[in-house]
Amino acid sequence: MTLETFFQQVPKAAAAFSGGTDSALLLWAAKKYGCDVRAYYAKTPFQPRFEYEDACRLARRTAERSG
């Protein structure tokens, strides 16, 4: 099954989003293939601030491009 097929069959989803390559690809694919997706990021004291900022920036850019 391709990501396109999956997201066409699952029109609404939630995604755990770290801002890394894997979760960024899934978020991008969900938006590209028409899935109504909501990204969730768990901010912890163990992650550097720049990772949180990168994840926020990427999520905003993905949302802007799909709008």
C-alpha distances in whole Angstrom, upper triangle without the diagonal:
4,7,8,6,7,10,11,11,12,15,17,17,19,18,21,22,24,24,23,20,17,18,19,16,14,17,17,13,14,17,16,14,16,16,19,19,22,22,24,26,29,32,34,37,35,33,35,36,35,31,32,33,30,27,29,30,26,25,28,27,24,25,28,25,23,26
4,5,5,6,9,10,11,12,15,17,16,18,17,19,20,22,22,21,18,15,16,16,13,12,14,14,10,12,14,13,11,14,14,17,17,20,20,23,25,27,30,33,36,34,32,33,34,32,29,29,30,27,25,27,27,23,23,25,24,20,22,25,22,20,24
4,5,5,6,8,10,10,12,14,13,15,14,16,17,19,19,18,15,13,13,13,10,8,11,10,7,8,11,10,8,11,11,14,13,16,17,19,21,24,27,29,33,31,29,30,31,29,26,26,27,24,21,23,23,20,19,22,20,17,19,21,19,17,20
4,5,5,6,9,10,11,13,14,16,16,19,19,21,21,20,18,16,16,15,12,10,12,11,7,8,10,8,6,9,10,13,14,17,18,21,23,26,29,32,35,34,32,33,33,31,28,28,29,26,23,25,24,21,20,22,21,17,18,20,18,16,19
4,6,5,6,9,11,13,14,17,17,20,21,24,23,23,21,18,18,18,15,13,15,14,11,10,13,12,8,11,11,14,15,19,20,23,25,28,31,34,37,36,34,35,35,34,31,30,31,29,26,27,28,24,23,25,24,20,21,23,21,18,21
4,5,5,6,9,11,11,14,14,17,18,21,21,21,19,16,15,16,14,11,13,13,10,9,12,12,9,11,9,13,13,16,17,20,22,25,28,31,34,33,31,33,33,32,28,28,29,27,24,25,26,22,21,23,23,19,20,23,21,18,21
4,5,5,6,8,9,12,12,16,17,20,20,20,18,16,14,15,13,10,11,11,8,6,9,9,6,7,6,9,10,13,15,18,20,23,26,29,33,32,30,32,31,30,27,26,27,25,22,23,23,20,18,20,20,16,17,19,18,15,17
4,6,6,9,11,14,16,19,20,23,23,24,22,19,18,18,16,13,14,14,11,9,11,10,6,7,7,10,12,16,18,21,24,27,30,33,36,36,33,35,35,33,30,30,30,28,25,26,26,23,21,23,22,18,18,21,19,16,18
4,6,9,11,14,16,19,21,24,25,25,23,20,19,20,18,15,16,16,13,11,13,14,10,10,9,12,13,16,18,21,24,27,30,33,37,36,34,36,36,35,32,31,32,30,27,27,28,25,23,25,25,21,21,24,22,19,21
4,6,7,11,12,16,18,21,22,23,22,19,17,18,16,13,13,15,12,9,12,13,10,9,7,9,10,13,15,18,21,23,27,30,33,33,31,33,33,32,29,28,29,27,24,24,26,23,20,22,23,19,19,22,21,17,19
4,7,11,13,17,18,22,22,23,22,20,18,18,17,14,13,14,12,9,10,12,9,7,5,6,8,12,14,17,21,24,27,30,33,33,31,33,32,32,29,27,28,27,23,23,24,22,19,21,21,17,16,19,18,15,16
4,7,10,14,16,19,20,22,21,19,16,17,17,13,12,14,13,9,10,13,11,9,5,5,6,8,11,14,18,20,23,27,30,31,29,31,30,29,26,25,26,25,21,21,22,20,17,19,20,16,15,18,18,15,16
4,7,10,12,16,17,19,19,16,13,14,14,11,10,13,12,8,10,13,12,11,7,6,5,7,9,11,14,17,20,23,27,27,25,27,27,26,23,22,23,22,18,19,20,18,15,17,19,15,15,18,18,15,17
4,7,9,13,14,16,17,15,11,13,14,11,9,13,13,10,12,15,15,13,10,9,5,5,6,7,11,13,17,19,23,23,22,24,23,23,20,18,20,19,16,16,18,16,13,16,18,15,14,18,18,16,18
4,6,9,11,13,13,11,8,10,11,8,7,11,11,9,11,14,15,14,11,11,7,6,5,6,9,11,15,17,21,21,19,21,21,20,17,16,18,16,13,14,16,14,11,15,16,13,14,17,18,16,18
4,7,9,11,12,10,7,10,12,10,9,13,14,13,14,17,18,18,15,14,10,9,6,5,6,8,11,14,17,17,15,18,18,18,14,13,16,15,11,13,16,14,12,15,17,15,15,19,20,19,21
4,6,8,10,9,5,7,10,9,8,11,13,12,14,16,18,18,15,15,11,9,6,5,5,8,10,13,16,16,13,15,15,15,11,10,12,11,8,10,12,10,9,12,14,12,13,17,17,17,19
4,5,9,9,6,8,11,11,10,13,15,15,17,19,21,21,19,18,15,13,9,8,6,8,9,11,14,13,10,12,12,12,8,8,11,9,6,9,12,10,10,13,15,14,16,18,19,19,22
4,7,8,6,6,9,11,10,11,14,15,15,17,19,20,19,18,15,14,10,10,8,11,11,14,16,15,12,12,12,11,7,8,9,6,4,8,9,7,8,11,12,11,14,16,16,17,20
4,6,6,6,8,10,11,12,14,16,17,18,20,21,20,20,17,16,13,13,11,13,14,15,18,16,13,13,14,12,9,10,12,9,8,11,12,10,11,14,14,13,16,19,18,19,22
4,6,5,6,9,10,10,12,14,15,16,18,20,19,20,17,17,14,15,14,16,17,19,21,19,16,17,18,15,12,14,15,12,10,14,14,11,12,16,15,13,17,19,18,18,22
4,5,5,6,9,10,11,12,15,15,17,19,17,18,15,16,13,14,14,16,18,19,22,20,17,19,20,18,14,16,17,14,12,15,16,13,13,17,16,14,17,20,19,19,22
4,5,5,6,9,10,11,12,14,15,17,15,15,12,12,9,10,10,13,15,17,20,19,16,18,18,17,13,14,15,13,10,13,14,11,10,14,14,12,14,17,17,17,20
4,5,5,6,9,10,11,12,14,16,14,15,12,12,10,12,12,15,16,19,22,20,17,18,18,16,13,13,14,11,9,11,11,8,8,12,11,9,12,14,14,14,17
4,5,5,6,9,10,10,12,14,13,15,13,14,12,14,15,18,20,22,25,24,21,21,22,19,16,17,18,14,12,15,15,11,11,14,13,10,13,16,14,14,18
4,5,5,6,9,10,11,12,11,12,10,11,10,13,14,17,19,22,25,24,21,23,23,21,18,18,19,16,13,15,16,12,12,15,14,11,13,16,15,14,17
4,6,5,6,9,10,11,9,10,7,8,7,10,12,16,18,21,24,23,21,22,21,20,17,16,17,14,11,13,13,10,8,11,11,8,10,13,12,11,14
4,6,5,6,9,10,10,11,10,11,11,14,15,19,21,24,27,26,23,23,23,21,18,18,18,15,13,14,13,10,9,12,10,7,9,12,10,9,13
4,5,5,6,9,8,11,10,13,12,16,18,21,23,26,29,28,25,26,26,24,21,21,21,19,16,18,17,14,13,15,14,10,12,14,12,11,14
4,6,5,6,5,7,6,10,10,14,16,20,22,25,29,28,26,27,26,25,22,21,22,19,16,17,18,14,12,15,14,10,11,14,12,10,13
4,6,5,5,7,7,10,11,15,17,21,23,26,29,29,26,27,26,24,22,21,21,19,16,16,16,13,11,12,12,8,8,11,9,6,9
4,6,8,10,10,13,14,18,20,24,26,29,32,32,29,29,28,26,24,23,23,21,18,19,18,15,14,15,13,10,11,12,9,7,11
4,6,9,10,14,15,19,22,25,28,31,34,33,31,32,31,29,26,26,26,23,21,22,21,18,16,18,17,13,13,15,13,10,13
4,6,9,12,15,18,21,25,27,31,34,34,31,32,31,30,27,26,26,24,21,21,21,18,16,17,16,13,12,14,12,9,11
4,6,9,12,15,18,22,25,28,31,31,29,30,29,28,25,24,25,23,20,20,20,18,15,17,16,13,12,15,14,10,12
4,7,10,13,17,20,23,26,30,30,28,29,28,27,25,23,23,22,19,18,19,17,14,15,16,12,11,14,14,10,11
4,7,10,13,16,19,23,26,26,24,26,25,24,21,19,20,19,15,15,17,14,11,13,14,11,10,13,14,11,12
4,7,10,13,16,19,23,24,21,23,22,22,19,17,18,17,13,13,15,13,10,12,14,11,10,13,15,12,14
4,7,10,13,16,20,20,18,19,18,18,15,13,14,14,10,10,12,11,8,10,13,10,10,14,15,14,15
4,7,10,13,16,17,15,17,16,17,14,12,14,14,10,10,13,12,10,12,15,13,13,17,18,17,18
4,6,9,13,13,12,14,13,14,11,8,11,11,8,9,12,12,10,13,15,14,15,18,19,19,21
4,6,10,11,10,13,12,14,11,9,12,13,10,11,15,15,13,16,19,18,18,22,23,23,24
4,7,8,7,10,9,11,9,7,10,12,10,11,14,15,14,16,19,19,20,22,24,24,26
4,5,6,9,10,12,11,9,13,14,13,14,17,18,18,20,22,23,23,26,28,28,29
4,6,8,9,12,11,10,14,16,15,16,19,20,20,22,25,25,26,28,30,31,32
4,7,9,12,11,11,14,15,15,17,19,20,20,23,25,25,26,29,30,31,33
4,6,8,7,7,11,12,11,14,16,17,17,20,21,22,23,26,27,28,30
4,5,6,7,9,10,11,13,15,16,17,19,21,22,23,25,27,28,30
4,5,5,6,9,10,11,12,14,15,17,18,20,21,23,25,26,27
4,5,5,6,8,10,10,12,14,15,16,18,20,21,22,24,26
4,5,5,6,9,10,11,12,14,15,16,18,20,21,23,24
4,5,5,6,9,10,11,12,14,15,17,18,20,21,23
4,5,5,6,9,10,11,12,14,15,17,18,20,21
4,5,5,6,9,10,11,12,14,15,17,18,20
4,5,5,6,9,10,11,12,14,15,17,18
4,6,5,6,9,10,11,12,14,16,17
4,5,5,6,9,10,11,12,14,16
4,5,5,6,9,10,11,12,14
4,6,5,6,9,10,11,12
4,5,5,6,9,10,11
4,5,5,6,9,10
4,5,5,6,9
4,6,5,6
4,6,5
4,6
4
